[in-house]
Amino acid sequence: MSEPNKPVTSVKTPISLHYDYSVGAGSSTFLRAIREGRILGSRCPDTGKVYVPPRLSSVETASPMRELVEVSDRGVVYTYCIVNIQFYDQVLEIPYAYAYIVLDGADSAIMHLIQECPVEEMRPGMKVQAVWKDRSEWTESMENIRYFKPTGEADLPIGEIMDEIRKKSHA
Amino acid sequence: MELNDQKEALRGEHVLQYPYRRATGPILGRFFTEIRDHKRLLGVKTAAGQILCPPVEADPDTLEDLSVEDLVEVGPAGHVTSWTWLNEPRPGNPLEHSFAWALIKLDGADSALLHAVDAGSESAMRTGMRVVARFCDERNGDIRDITCFVPED
């Protein structure tokens, strides 16, 4: 919207793409379980690695993955980013952190919001746990988990993280 | 537990939006300002003497910057050089009923502008037909300030 009598210097040209999005079999399994408050992964029959959310075939060996495994809602921060920039439609107050979290029992990371932790205190190796919405609000959505917060337990030592990352680098 | 891939996959509506705002440059800025404030259409005169509408910021032959001094009034009527009929408009289209997308060469211009022609029916459309711009009452300074073109009486 331009101001009357001021020369036009820009025009709004919003683009809106509407998808009828199918999440596929693996993520459907994941989302149906998260409706019940459970987090599922799938185990590679060749390497034993557990992928969260479940995938139909192994990233490393391409073998079909049929075995489902329930993993914990607690895990370790492997890496993170701090959002310092205000952007369109942003609902959270900056600064805030998004982290790659490897849940206990899993070999791949999920990305989720970290709260109840000043961004200056974010670090790899930090133990975190899910904070769930009230059970009555659960749907087939990752938003059933509002965010992750620090558990206060001792960090996973940085050396171990590097070893784990090397081991898990294909997961 | 076994993964069951026979069960129907979940699906849902997903909307991806890009809230772009584009800088116009001085020439297109003046083009939109004139439409908004005076319902006047402008073309730009190139070094070769061609008048381009919609106007452009640089001369397509010499690649030199053009100036707002090179703007001249065109239209508001012109003729259709090419068109296609749209039976079912989509959200965001200029009209909610069937219309034609048309290339319109405004009187005084040597190039054509793409806009909607509200002709009522496909059978009323002709290449070469005369049309005239219809402007919105509330104008915001963009191409939607032209509601559409309509057949000239």
Interface residues (C-beta under 8 A of the other chain):
Chain A: M1 S2 P4 N5 P7 V8 T9 S10 V11 K12 T13 P14 I15 S16 L17 H18 Y19 D20 Y21 S22 V23 G24 A25 G26 S27 S28 T29 L31 R32 L40 S42 P54 L56 M65 R66 E67 L68 V69 E70 Y88 D89 E140
Chain B: M1 E2 L3 N4 D5 K7 E8 A9 L10 R11 G12 E13 H14 V15 L16 Q17 Y18 P19 Y20 R21 R22 A23 T24 G29 R30 F32 T33 R36 D37 G92 N140 G141 D142 I143
